[in-house]
């Protein structure tokens, strides 16, 4: 079964028929400025223009503070750009209502964080199921099937009743991956996902991302690791918030 085969009623409200002929993601002149105390400004991104096609595997790197996390947050519709335009599935995201943004984020994007972000008083199973309960339109039986399939995919089904605090960091990250893929989103965004893992667990996670991309996911990975960068089909290097040629 291909992971990213979804029913017709699971298309994001951001999707358009015309979007099928355009890049899945198009950023044009994206700038993001954060304003702090005394009107101090931090320019996280500056005039970023990038296209990402369906099924691509993209790596994003650069020195600390270069804008990688902000870049992913804008792709995930968690942040809005200060200026510039972002098209998702052919639709300008600036035209989306808050409800449409939330629906697009729920249906189209799977997020894998370095810090796991699991809910401590929920079981492994409940952590993976929770985003599906918020989405709506997924029957309890289908929800159960998806949760079990995702946990089985990452080898965590035997630990479904345990809580995050009972798991190692590597196992918690696998649960976070299961949560991200249970909804079969077209886009997987991973922000330094191996940062808290040992080398064996990190390698297993990277291999899984490659397999998920082969299944149809579009993967965008922020990483410092040269070996992880080399796995991607294309590399984006950020420096001081701008896309530049990667250093040799």
C-alpha positions as CSV (number, residue, x, y, z in Angstrom):
1,X,0.0,0.0,0.0
2,X,1.4,3.4,-0.9
3,X,1.4,5.6,2.2
4,X,0.3,8.8,0.4
5,X,-2.8,7.4,-1.3
6,X,-5.7,9.3,0.2
7,X,-9.4,9.5,-0.3
8,X,-11.0,12.2,-2.3
9,X,-12.4,14.0,0.7
10,X,-9.0,14.3,2.2
11,X,-7.7,17.0,-0.1
12,X,-6.7,20.3,1.5
13,X,-8.9,23.3,0.9
14,X,-5.6,24.9,-0.3
15,X,-5.5,22.6,-3.3
16,X,-6.6,23.6,-6.8
17,X,-7.0,21.8,-10.0
18,X,-4.5,24.1,-11.6
19,X,-2.1,23.3,-8.8
20,X,-1.5,19.8,-10.3
21,X,0.6,21.4,-13.0
22,X,2.6,23.7,-10.7
23,X,5.3,23.0,-8.1
24,X,3.8,21.6,-4.9
25,X,5.5,24.5,-3.1
26,X,6.5,27.9,-4.6
27,X,8.2,30.6,-2.5
28,X,8.7,34.0,-4.2
29,X,10.7,36.7,-2.5
30,X,9.9,35.5,1.0
31,X,11.2,37.8,3.7
32,X,10.5,37.2,7.4
33,X,11.3,39.8,10.0
34,X,10.7,39.3,13.8
35,X,10.3,42.4,15.9
36,X,11.3,42.4,19.5
37,X,11.5,45.0,22.3
38,X,12.1,48.6,21.4
39,X,11.2,47.8,17.8
40,X,14.4,45.8,17.3
41,X,14.3,43.7,14.1
42,X,15.7,40.3,13.3
43,X,15.6,39.4,9.6
44,X,15.3,35.6,9.6
45,X,14.8,35.2,5.9
46,X,15.5,37.6,3.1
47,X,14.1,37.4,-0.5
48,X,14.0,33.6,-0.6
49,X,12.7,32.2,-3.9
50,X,12.4,28.4,-4.1
51,X,10.3,25.8,-6.0
52,X,9.8,22.3,-4.5
53,X,8.1,19.7,-6.8
54,X,6.0,16.8,-5.8
55,X,8.0,13.8,-4.6
56,X,11.3,15.7,-4.2
57,X,13.7,15.1,-1.4
58,X,15.2,18.5,-0.3
59,X,17.9,19.1,2.3
60,X,18.3,22.6,3.9
61,X,21.5,23.5,5.7
62,X,23.5,26.5,6.9
63,X,25.1,27.8,10.1
64,X,23.1,28.2,13.3
65,X,20.7,31.1,13.0
66,X,20.7,31.1,9.2
67,X,16.9,30.7,9.0
68,X,16.4,27.0,8.6
69,X,13.7,26.6,11.2
70,X,11.9,29.8,10.1
71,X,12.0,28.4,6.5
72,X,10.3,25.2,7.7
73,X,7.8,27.1,9.8
74,X,6.6,29.1,6.8
75,X,6.3,25.9,4.7
76,X,4.2,24.4,7.5
77,X,2.0,27.5,7.7
78,X,3.0,28.1,11.3
79,X,4.5,31.5,10.4
80,X,3.4,34.0,7.8
81,X,6.0,35.8,5.8
82,X,6.5,39.6,6.3
83,X,6.6,40.0,2.5
84,X,6.7,37.7,-0.5
85,X,4.3,35.0,-1.7
86,X,3.9,31.4,-0.9
87,X,1.8,29.1,-3.1
88,X,0.8,25.6,-1.8
89,X,-0.8,23.3,-4.4
90,X,-1.2,26.3,-6.7
91,X,-3.0,28.5,-4.3
92,X,-1.6,31.7,-2.7
93,X,-1.6,30.9,1.0
94,X,-2.1,34.6,1.8
95,X,-5.7,34.1,0.6
96,X,-6.4,31.3,3.1
97,X,-8.6,32.0,6.0
98,X,-7.4,30.9,9.5
99,X,-9.6,27.8,9.2
100,X,-8.3,27.0,5.7
101,X,-4.7,27.4,7.0
102,X,-5.4,25.0,9.9
103,X,-7.0,22.5,7.5
104,X,-4.1,22.7,5.1
105,X,-1.6,22.3,7.9
106,X,-3.5,19.2,9.2
107,X,-3.9,17.5,5.8
108,X,-0.9,18.5,3.9
109,X,2.0,18.7,6.3
110,X,3.7,16.2,8.6
111,X,6.1,17.7,11.1
112,X,9.0,15.9,12.7
113,X,10.7,17.9,15.4
114,X,14.1,17.4,17.0
115,X,12.5,17.8,20.5
116,X,9.7,15.1,19.8
117,X,6.9,17.3,21.2
118,X,5.0,14.2,22.5
119,X,2.2,14.6,25.1
120,X,3.5,13.0,28.3
121,X,0.2,11.9,29.8
122,X,-0.9,10.2,26.6
123,X,0.1,6.7,25.5
124,X,2.2,6.1,22.4
125,X,-1.0,5.1,20.6
126,X,-2.9,8.2,21.7
127,X,-0.1,10.5,20.7
128,X,-0.2,9.2,17.1
129,X,-4.0,9.2,17.0
130,X,-4.5,12.7,18.4
131,X,-3.9,14.7,15.2
132,X,-6.3,12.5,13.4
133,X,-9.0,13.2,15.9
134,X,-8.6,16.9,15.3
135,X,-8.8,16.6,11.6
136,X,-12.3,15.2,11.3
137,X,-13.6,13.1,8.5
138,X,-11.7,10.0,9.5
139,X,-13.9,7.2,11.0
140,X,-12.8,5.5,14.2
141,X,-12.0,2.3,12.3
142,X,-9.9,4.1,9.7
143,X,-8.2,6.0,12.4
144,X,-7.3,2.8,14.3
145,X,-6.0,1.2,11.0
146,X,-3.8,4.3,10.3
147,X,-2.4,4.5,13.8
148,X,-1.5,0.8,13.9
149,X,0.0,0.9,10.4
150,X,2.1,4.0,11.2
151,X,3.4,2.4,14.5
152,X,4.1,-0.9,12.7
153,X,6.0,1.0,10.0
154,X,8.4,2.5,12.6
155,X,8.5,-0.7,14.8
156,X,6.7,0.8,17.7
157,X,3.4,-1.1,17.7
158,X,4.5,-3.4,20.6
159,X,5.0,-0.2,22.7
160,X,1.6,1.3,21.9
161,X,0.4,1.3,25.5
162,X,3.5,2.9,26.9
163,X,3.9,6.6,27.7
164,X,6.7,8.7,26.3
165,X,8.5,8.9,29.6
166,X,9.0,5.2,29.5
167,X,10.8,5.3,26.2
168,X,14.4,6.1,25.1
169,X,15.0,9.2,23.0
170,X,15.3,7.1,19.9
171,X,12.0,5.4,20.5
172,X,10.3,8.8,21.2
173,X,11.5,10.1,17.9
174,X,10.1,7.0,16.1
175,X,6.8,7.7,17.7
176,X,7.0,11.3,16.5
177,X,7.6,10.0,13.0
178,X,4.6,7.7,13.3
179,X,2.5,10.7,14.3
180,X,3.7,12.6,11.3
181,X,3.0,9.9,8.8
182,X,-0.3,8.5,10.1
183,X,-2.2,11.1,8.2
184,X,-0.3,10.4,5.0
185,X,0.5,14.0,4.3
186,X,2.0,15.0,0.9
187,X,4.8,17.0,2.7
188,X,7.1,15.8,5.4
189,X,9.1,18.5,7.1
190,X,11.9,17.3,9.5
191,X,13.9,19.8,11.6
192,X,17.2,18.3,12.7
193,X,15.3,15.0,13.5
194,X,18.5,13.0,14.3
195,X,19.9,15.6,16.7
196,X,18.9,13.7,19.8
197,X,19.5,10.2,18.5
198,X,22.5,7.8,18.6
199,X,24.1,7.0,15.2
200,X,22.2,3.7,14.8
201,X,18.8,5.3,15.5
202,X,19.6,8.3,13.3
203,X,20.6,6.1,10.4
204,X,17.4,4.1,10.7
205,X,15.4,7.3,10.7
206,X,17.2,8.6,7.6
207,X,16.6,5.4,5.8
208,X,12.9,5.6,6.6
209,X,12.6,9.1,5.3
210,X,14.1,7.9,2.0
211,X,11.6,5.0,1.9
212,X,8.7,7.4,2.6
213,X,9.9,9.7,-0.2
214,X,10.0,6.6,-2.5
215,X,6.4,6.0,-1.5
216,X,5.3,9.4,-2.7
217,X,6.1,11.9,0.1
218,X,7.8,15.2,-0.5
219,X,10.5,15.5,2.1
220,X,12.2,18.7,3.3
221,X,15.0,18.0,5.8
222,X,16.9,20.7,7.8
223,X,20.2,19.3,8.9
224,X,23.9,20.0,9.6
225,X,25.0,16.5,8.8
226,X,26.9,16.2,5.4
227,X,25.9,12.5,5.1
228,X,22.2,13.4,5.5
229,X,22.6,16.3,3.0
230,X,24.0,13.8,0.5
231,X,20.9,11.6,0.6
232,X,18.7,14.4,-0.8
233,X,18.1,15.0,-4.5
234,X,18.6,18.7,-4.0
235,X,20.3,21.0,-1.5
236,X,19.3,24.4,-0.4
237,X,22.0,26.4,1.5
238,X,20.9,29.3,3.7
239,X,23.3,32.0,4.9
240,X,22.0,35.0,6.9
241,X,18.5,34.2,5.7
242,X,19.4,34.1,2.0
243,X,19.7,31.2,-0.4
244,X,23.3,31.0,-1.5
245,X,25.6,28.5,-3.2
246,X,26.8,25.9,-0.8
247,X,30.4,26.1,0.2
248,X,32.6,23.4,-1.3
